Amino acid sequence: MTLYERIAAIQGELANGGLTPDLARESLVKLTALLGNVNAVVRQTDHDYKLVLLGCMKGNIAANRAKIEAETTKQYQAAREASDTAELVLEMIRSLKKYMESLSNELRLTR
């Protein structure tokens, strides 16, 4: 299972509406652990894209045209996907933390 598939599976579990405290804790731990892997992919894909952009700029075309040309490559698409995935993971982590915090507050108030 790829990194993206693992994250999508967790997202699917969270989106199905049956979020329990145990599932929230488990998902939070998994996503936090995967965040380092996602950041490594972001770094690598961004580097790959920058090499393509540099190659386009060395073609002696205007910088804005070089950027547009570089943004049509697979490297740019991979970099965007990685960046978007990192943002998704961070938002899921934040949401799960808020959920856990609200459960904790609810439990505290019922005592």
Secondary structure, 3 states (H helix, E strand, C coil): CCHHHHHHHHHHHHHCCCCCHHHHHHHHHHHHHHHHHHHHHHHHHHHHHHHHHHHHHCCCCCHHHHHHHHCCCHHHHHHHHHHHHHHHHHHHHHHHHHHHHHHHHHHHHHC
